[in-house]
Amino acid sequence: MSEYTYIIIDESPPMKEDFQDSVDYVLDLIISKLVRGKKKDFISVITVHDKNTSNPMNDRSPDQWQNCVLENPTLYSWDKLEHLMKERLQINHEDVERSEADVPRAIAIALQHIADLEGKKKRKSVKYSILVVSNWLSENSWDGLIEPICSLSLTYDVLIGAIYFPHVKSEEDREVYALYEDNMRSLEKLIPTLRMRNGGNGRISGSFMASFETAKSFIRDVNKEPPKLVSPTPVFRGEIRIFCDINAIDMRDTISSLTSSVDSLKSLLSGYDKAADSASLYFMADGYPLTKKEAYFQTKEIAVIPSDENFNDDDSMVHYKISRIKYVRNHYVYEEENNENSTEDASKEKLVTQIQIKNGYKYGMSIIPATSTIQRQFKTLTHTGIDIISIAERGSIPPWYYKGESVMLFPGKSASTKDVTAFCMFSQALMVTDSIAIARVVQKPGRPVSLAALIPSFVLTEQTKSQIKTEEAASGVKRQHMQIDDDMQPKHYYGLTMVNLFFEDERRFAPFGKLGRVYKQEKDPQVKSSAVKETDMQRDIPTQDMVDVMEQFVEKLDLDRLNDDKPQDFKDESRFVEFNDFDTLPIPWNRGIDKQSTYKSISKVTRRILSQNSPKVHFMQKVVRVIYRYFLEDANGRSSLYDLIENSKKEPISGDARTAFDVLRESLENSTTINGRNMFIPDLYDQAVLESDQDMKSLLKRMQSLYGVEKIESKEKSAQEEINVGKIRPGVAKELASIEQLLGIGGEK
């Protein structure tokens, strides 16, 4: 999916005090998109009160839309960013003329450019955004523009964001403040109109106003950074089959393929003969990734070559250019004699040609040559499809049997009415009976067979996620799933969540480690303490009192129970799957499942915890952005990024004598911690309600006395001191040093 982002920045004289902050925000915003490396992320910077004029509206109506420059959307690079910073973004101190295009007209110019790109109908594969950065102290004419802006934004589903600098009223600048208030009133009329124009749906509904500090925090704080947008590429397209003996059919085709010709083999791979299993029921379905592991930020090899350009005689510095590498490799393979009885290294430096290299299987100390005939016999023919083996209760499969990434199944895009009906009937039947299906899955022809569970789900889209509740639901009573169709427009969508299961030979659990149990203290006074076995009183087995205290401690840490408005007695929470509705721009936006939903699928605090980003991925991106921004300040049009980084090793190149690492450290300190709190963790400290400190302190004190931590540490310390002075043999102290031994520190090994 392509993204087009239009950034409008005001260069008029009233922006003088806030202009540098605006430029910094624009540069940071573009760099944050550059780091993502998306190949279809186009950016256009529009400058208002520019010294030049270049925009589509001026071409249509000359002398009415002047001093506004719109560059064609392009993929940004280091050179273009340097040009933008050093040459394009400059404050214009000349007075504003009547014929100039102001900020509202610049928004209209961006929308007209989108209309020229799209034509009469918007493409579904393109996302449009317009961000305006201004202190709104200039005179702007909104008359007759709000309705056309809303109309075009609705046609092309454009998100519009307005960044403003709060202005405080004073006696000296009454006229300026009056202009500010007029602009704020117009924005407060425009933004709500945009948000409601499409019934609260689409990207237009995400239009916003935000102060500069708020907008800046969404770039600076890694936890607020939007995750990577993943295109909905299908990973499965095939049939869901019920009562089909697919294992027998696969084995029959595999046996036939061993003696079949290539043409016969192709016909077998095309599918199975349904007439051979006439009792089966089947319908078409498509599968899309529901969860997918994010790849880490990776480096690639590059070529750093001295440049042939000579800029001037005074420049004694050697300049380098960075180029991509295309690999052409030669392989050198040495022959090793296959002597099973020899234990010596029998390798010889004898070159083996590519045509002499074949595959082979290692079997014990021997090698079986894997010719094409042998390799065919190692493969079993499998046909794409999901075959239901059995139906089971939802809670009958332990959670540790689920593995890997999940896939969401829907009726296929080309599915017939029969397929859609059968899919929804099957999903609803599983939902009503509180069941799941265990299935044999082959995602592509010839691929290995996997075992999976199909879990019925209600899929909440952007349109169905937040709907008006019924009176019963509004009063706090959870609705049953049978009631949903009666009071939702549009209806809920049915889906099947497919999660892989482990085969028996993939289980690895064995009786490792020390197994513990709860030691119950005898309450009967007739039972003598000597009757209790000494092994039952080992220190690593907790008593019932200890367990009771720990239960109280765990209950006090249940933030959902303490913070949710309603009691958590819902039984249908796991039935709802929410689409990850977020925007890829770092803007004030509730991301993913953190977006408010009428039908909660996750509790309040847990919802926020599960809405956090991967610290590893976003920390690395943060480092790259800070370093990129640092060296951009010293770009001079001659030196490449490699030149600047290499020169910084010898001496700081910034005016304040700070190295890139000094700036990085300061930026990380400001962005990852606030008052000593780690900001990679969702900011729950000021929002989540905890039990009173006094109750928690009392409970912790009781836990400390029960577990005897201080006594154990004191005993260990005394024993170690006596060993040091030679009063106790090390062997005797071994029994007292179990904690150190378990942790692998101190003590004799």
N, C-alpha and C positions, 0 to 999 in steps of 0.2 A: 504494500500500500504506500502510495506517495504522500508526502506531507509538504504543504506550502505554507510558510509562515511569513507574514508581512509585518515588519517592525517599523512603526512610525515614530520618529523622534523630532521634537520641536527644537529649532535652532534660533528662535527669536530672542531679542535682547532680554525680556523678562526671565529667560531661562539661565541667565548668567551664573547665578549662585548654585543652581542645581544641575548645571549642564554636565559637569565632570562625573557626578554620581550617575546621571542618566547614561553617559557613554560607558561607564564601568559596567552598569547593569546589562546594557545591550551586548557588550563584548562577552561578558560571562555567560549570557544566555546563548549566544552563538557557539561559544566554546563548549558548553555543556551538550549541545547537539552534535558538534564535531567529534567529541570523544566517543559518542555512541557509534560513529562510523557507518550510519545508515546510508545506503547508496541512492536513496530517493528522497532525501530530506533537503528540500529547496528553501532558500531564504532570500527575501527581498527587503532591502532597507529603503524606506521612504523618508526623505528629509523635507521638513516644512520650513519656509523662509530661507531656502537655499539661495545662493547667488546665481544659480542656473535654473533652467526649466526643461523638464523632460518627463512628460506623463501623457497617458492616452486621452485624458479629458481636454488638455490644452490643444491636442491635435484636432479635436472636434470643434472646440470653441476657443479660438486664440484670444489672448488678452484678457481672459477671465480666470484662468487657472495657473497663474504664473508662480515662479519661485518655489516650485515643488518638483523634486526629482524622484522618480521611481525607477530603480534598476530592475531588470528582468530577473525573476527568481533563478537562483543558481546554487550549485553545490559549493560551499565555502572551503577554502584551503588556507594555508599559512600566508601565502602571498596576498590573497584577496582580503584577509583579515587585517594584514598590515596596511594595505592601501585604504581600507575603511577607517582605520584608527588614525593614520597619519595625515590623510588628505581629505576624506569625505566629511567626517564628523567634525565640523568646526562651527563655533558660535558666530552668528552674523550680527554685527552691531548696528547695521543700518536700520532705519525705521521701516516699519511694516506698511506697505502700500495697499490701497483698496483693491487693486486687481489681483492680489496674491491669493493663493489657496491656503486657507487656514486649516486647523486640525480636523474639524468635521468634514471639510471637503477632501482632505487627504484620505479619510476613511472611505469616502465615496469613490475616490480614485482607485484605491485598492480593490473595492468591490467591482468596479467597472473592469479592471484588469482581469479579475477572476471570471467575470461574465464573458470577456473576450476569449479566454482560454477554454471555457466550458461549452459555450453556445447556449442553446435553449434548455438543455437538460444536464444535470450534474452527474458526473461519473461516480460510481460507488467506490471506486478504488482510490479516491483522492480525499484528503482531509485539508481543510483550510482554517487558518487562524490569523487574526489581526490583533497585534498588541500596540497600544499607544502609550508612549512615555512622555509626560509633560507635567509641569507644575501648574498648568491651567490658569496662569496669571495674564495671558494675552487675551485680546478681544477675539471672540469666535462667533460666527454667525450660524446658529442652528436652525434658523427659520426655514421650513420646508424641506429639511434634510432627514429628520428623524424617521419619518414614514418610509421614504425610499431606502434608507439604510436598513431598516427592519425588513422590508420586502425582499431586497436582494440577499440579505443574510439568511432569510428563510429559504429562498429558492436554492441556494448553494450550501446551506447548512454550515454557516461560518460562525466560529466562536470569536467574539470580540472582547478583549480585555483592556481596561483603562487603568494605567498606573499613575498615581497622583502623589504629590508632596503636600502633606498637611500644612495649611497656612493659618497663622494666628492673627486675629484682627488687632490692629493698633491704630492710634490716632493719626499717625503720620501717613499711612497708606490706605485711607478709606476707599479711594477710587479703585485701587488695585484689588482690595479685598472684595469690593462689589463685583468685579469681573470674575474673581474666583468663585464667589457664591453663585453667580449666574451659570458658570460652567458646571459646577457641582449639581445644580438643580436639573440642568439638561441631561447630565449623565445619569442622575437618579431616575430620570424619566425614561431614558433610552435603555439602560441595562435591564430593568424589570420587564420592559416590553419585549425585549429580545428573549428573555428567559421563558416567557409564557407564550410566545408567538406560535410555537409548534406543540402546544399542549404540554410543555415541560419535557419534551423528548428531543433527541438529537444533540449534536454538539452545540447548537445555538443556545440550548438551555443551560450550558455551562458558562455563558458570558458573565463577566465579573468586573467589579471595581476593587482595587487593592492599593493600600498605601505602599510607598516605596520600600519601607523596612519589611513589610510583610512579603512583598514580592521577592526582595533580596534574600530573605530567609529560606525561600523554597529553592534557591540555587545553592546557598551556603550550607544548609543542613542536609546531610546525606540521607537522613531518615525521611525527609520530605521529597526527595528526588523521585520522579516517576520511574517505575520499572520499565524494562525493555518491552516494546510492543511486539508480539509474536503473531505473524500472519496465520489465519485459520486454514492451514493446509491439511487436507484429509490424510489420515494414516491408515484408514481401513475403508474399503468399499466392497461390500459383498452381502451374502445372505446370513440371516439368523435362522438356523434350522432346529426343529424340534423332532425328536424320535427318529433321527437319521443315524444309521449304523455306519458312520463315516470311517471309523477305524478299520472295519472289515473291507470297505471299498478302497481305502488307501492301500492296504496290504495287497489286495487283489491286483490293483493297478501297478504296484511296485513289482510284484512277481512277474506280471506281463511285460513290464518295461525292460527286464533283464535280457529278454530275447527279442525285443521289438526293434524295428528300424527307427531311424530318426523321425520320419514322418508319422509313424504310429505313436511315437513318444510325444510329439506335439499335440496330437489329438487327445491323448490321455490327460495332458496338462490343462487343456481347455476347460475341463469340468468333469463332473461325474454324472453317471446315468441315473436320473431320478427314478426312472422306471424300475431300477433294480431295488429301490427302497420306497415303494409307493405309499407307505404309511407316514412319511415325513411331511411336516408342515414347514413352510419357509416364507420369509419376507425380507425385502431389501433394507439395508441400513448403511449409513455413513458414520465414520468415527473421526473425531477431532481431539487433539491433545487437551486434556483438562488440567494436568500438572506437568511441568517440564523443568528439569534442572537447568539453571542458568550457568553458562560457561564463564570461566574466569577471564579477566583481561589478559591477553596473551601478546607476547612480543614476536616479531618476525625479523628475519635477517634482511639487512639492507646493504647497499653498496655506497660507500663514502669515497668520492673521487675528487681529486683536486680540480678546481674550476679553471678554465682557460681564460676567463675574463680578467682584465686588468682595469680597475676602476680609476686609479690615479697613481702618480709616482710616489706620493707620500704614504700610500697604503702599503706597508711592509708585511701585512698579515696575509697568510696563505688562506684562501677561501676554498671551501669544499661544497660540492653539491650532492644531494641525496637522491639515489635512484633505487627503483625496485629491482629485484633479482629474478631472473628466469633460469631455472636449474637445468643443466644438462650433465648427467653423471655417467661415469664409466664404472662398471663393477668388475672387481678382480677377485676371483674365487680360487682357492688353493685346494688341491686334491689331498684327501686323507684316506689312507688304506683302511679298508673295513676288515680288520683282523680281530675277531672276537676274543681270541685267546691272548692277544698281546695287551699289556698294560702300559707300554711305552708310547710316547708321542711319535706317531708315524707320519706326521704331516710333511709334505714336500712342496716346494715352491714351484708348482706346475700350474700354468694358467689353464683354466677351463673355459671354453667358449659358451656363449649364451645358449646355443642350440643343444649343448650337452647337459644343460641343467634341467632336471626333472624334479618332481615332488616325490616324497616318500614318507611313510608312516614309521615312527619308531615303535617297535614292539619288543619290549625287554631289551636285550642286547643286540637285537637284529633290526634290520631296516627292510620294510616291505615297499618295493617300488609302486608308486600310485599312478599307474597308467590311466588313460581315459576310461578304459573298460572297468578297472578296479574302482575308480572314483564313482562311476555310475552305480556300482553295486553297494557303495556305502550310503547312498542317498535313498530316501523313501519319498515317493510322490505324495505331495500334500496339496489339497485344494483349498483356496481361499474361502473362509466362512467361519461362523461362530455356531457351534453345535451344542445345544443344551443337553447336558448329561443328566442333571438331577436338579430338583428344587429343594431348598433347605430353609430353615428359619433364619431370620436376619442375624440373630445373636449366636448362631451355632458354630460360626467360624471364628477362632481366636484372632485378635488383631495382628499378631505377629506372623500370620500366614499371608497377609497382604504385602506385596512388594512392588517396587519400581514406580514408574509414572502411570498416571491414570488416563483413560480415554473416555470421552463422552460420546455415546451413540445416539443418533437421531434417525428418523426416516430419511432415506436417500433423497437427494435433490431431484432425481429423475424417477422417484418412486411413484407407483400408481396409487389410486385411492384405496385399493385392496391392501397394499403394503402399509400405508399410513394407518389404516384402520386396525390391521393386525398388530402393528407395533404398539399403538396406544392401548389396545385391549390387553396385550400381554403385560405391558408396564403397569397398567391399572390393576390387573389381577394380582401381580406381585405386591403392589402397594397395599391393596385391601387385605391380603392374607399375611402381610408383614413378612414377606419371604424374599429370598434372593435366588438367582439361578447360578449353578455351577456349570461352566462351559469349557469345551475344548476349542481353542482358537488358533487359526492360521491367518495371519494378516496379509500375506502375499503368497502367490503360487510357489511351491517348492520350499517355503520357509519352515523352520522347525515348529513343532506343535507346542503350544503353551497352555497352561491351565489358568482359568480366570473366573472371577465372580462378577455377575451382572447385578447391580444394585439399582432398584427403581428410584427415580428422582423427579421432583418438580423443578423445572428449570426456570429461574427468574431472570428475565431479560431486562433491559433498561426500561421497556414499556410496561412490563408486568411487575417490576420490583417494588414500586411504591404506588399503591392504589388506595382508594378510599375504603376504609374498613366498614364492616357491617356494625350495627348497634351492639351485637353480641361480642364481636371482637373488640370494639372500642371500650366495652365495659370491663375488659381484662380477661375474658374467657377465651381460651384457645380454640380456634375453629378446627373441626375435623376435616380431613381431606375431601370427604364427599360433599362438603358444603362449598368448596372453593369455586366450582363451576357456576354456582348460582349468583355470586356477587362480584365477579371479576370480569372486566372487559378491557382488553381481550382475555381469552381463557389462559390458563396455565399451559405450558408446554410440557410434554412428557419426554423423559430421557432415561437412558440406562448408563450408569457409571460402570465402566469395565476396569477392574483392578486385577492385576496378575496374582496368581497364587503359586506357592512353592510345590514342586513335586517332592515325593518322599525322599528321593536320593539327593535333594538339595538341602535337606535339613542337616544342621551341623551341631545341634545341642547334645552335649554329653555331660555326665556328672563331674563337672569341674568344681574346684574351690571348696570352701567350707560351707556346709549347709547348716542353717540355724533354725531354731524354733523358739516359741515363747515358753518361758519357765513360769508355771503357775504356782504361786505361794499357797501353802496349805492354811486354811482358816480354822480347821478343826484342832482344838487344843489337845485332843487325845493323841494326835499324831506327833511323835517325837521328831525333832529336827534330824536326829541320826538316821531316821528312816529315809530321808531324802538322799538320793545318790549324789555323790560328789560331782559327777559329770554333768548333772542337771544344774549345777550352780556355777558353771563356767562364766567368766566375765563377758564373753561375746554373745551370750544368750540373754535377751532382755526379759525382764519380769513383766507381769501383767500391769503393774503400776506404771512402768515406763511406757508401755504401749498406750495406756489411757492418756497419759500426758501428751504423747506425740500426736494422738488423734485430736486433742484440743488445739494443739499448735497448728496442725494442718487445716483445721476448720477456720482458724483465725486468719490464715493466709489465702482463703478462698475469696478472691477479689470479686468474682462474679456474684457470689451469694451476697456480699456486702454492698455491692454497687448497683445491681439491677433493680429497676423500679418494681418489678413483679416477681413473685416466687418462681424459681426454675423447676416447675413440675411438668414441663412440656415433654411429650414423648415423640413428637414428630419433627424435632429440629434437624435431624440428620437426613430428612427427606428432601430438603431444599438445597439446590445448587445455584449459587449466584454467579452470573457472568461478571468478569473482572472489569467493571466499568471505570476506567481511569483515562486520563489524558496524558499524552507523551510530553507535553510542555511542563516545565517546572513552575506551575502556577497554583494559586490557592484552590485546591480541588480535593475532595474526599476520594481517595484512591481505593479501587478494588472493593473488597468486602467491608472496608471502613466506611463506604458510602451508606447512608441511612437507608434501611429497608423496612417496609411494612411487615414483611414476613421474615423475622429474624431467624437465621440459620445458625448463628453463633452468638453467645452471650456477650454482654457489653464490653467488659475488659478483655476477655479472650479475643474478641473481634479486633481490638486495637493491637494486641500482641501479635496476632497472626497477620497483621497488615504491615509489618515492618519489612524493610529491605534486607538483602544479604550484606552483612558488614564487609565481607571479603571483596565482593564485586564492586560495591560503591566506594569503598575506601580507596581502592586502586584508581578508580576513575577520578576521585577527588584529588589525589596526588598529581595525576596527569594534568588536570585542569589548572591547578595552582601553578605548576611549573610552566605550562604553556602561557598562562597569563603573565607570569613574571618576565619571561624573555620577550614577550610582545612589546613591553615597555621600551626595550633597548633595540628593537628592530630598526635598521637603518637603510633598508632597500638594497644593501650589498651583501650582507652576511646572511648565510642560511641559518636555520635553527641549529644545525650541528656546529657551525662556527661559534654561535653565541654560547652554547653549552660548554664547548671545549675551552673558550676563553674564560668562562667563569671559574674554571678549575684553578687558574693562575691567580686571578684577583677578582674581587667583586666588580661587576660591571654596572651596577645601579648607582645612582647618585648618592644614596644614603649609606653606601658601603655595606649593604646587607647582601648576603649570598642568597641563592635560590632556596637553600635549605633553611635559612633563617625565616624567610617568608613562609615557606611551607609549614614550619613548626608553629609559627604564630597563627597561621590560618587554621591549622588543625586544632590548636588550643581553643580558638574562638568558636569553631564550628562543631566540635565533637563533645565539648564539655561545657556545661553551664552550672556555675556554683558547685563544681566537683561532681556533677552528675554526668554519666556517660550518655551522650545523645544518640548513640547507635541503638539504644533501647527506646521503645516508644515512651513518650513523655507522659507517664501515668502518675508521677509523684504528686502533682498538684490537683489531679482529677479523681484518682481512686481513693475511696474511703477505707481506712484501716480501722481495726479495733483500737480502743484507747491505749495510749502508751503505757499507762499504769497497769492495765490488764496484761499487756504483752510482757512488760518487765517482770511482773509477778510470775507469769508462766515460765519465762526463761530461767528465773531463779530456781523454780521448782525442778525444772529439767536438769539444771546444773547439779543440784543436790542429789537427784536420783541417779544420774549417770556417773557421778563422782569424778568428773573430769579433773578437778583440782587435786583430789586425793591421789588419783592415778599418776598425774604428772609429778606430784611431790614425791611419791614412792619411787618413780623411775629416776628422778633426779638424785635422791638419796642413795639409791643403789649404785648409780654411776659414780658418785663421789667416793663411795667406799671402795669401788673397784680401782679408782685412780690412786688411792692411798694404800692399796694392797690388802684391805681387810676382807674382801670377798673375792673368791675365785670367779673368773669370767663365766665358767660353766654354770655356777649357781645363779648368776644374774641373768642368765639367758631366759629363764621363765618370767622374769619381771620386765623384760624388754620386748614384749610381744608387739607393742604399738610401733616401735621403731622398725622391727623386722617386717611387719605387714606393710609399712610405708616404704621400705627399702632404704632407710637412713639409719646410720649408727648401728651399734651392736655387732656381734660376731657373725660372720657368714659361715 
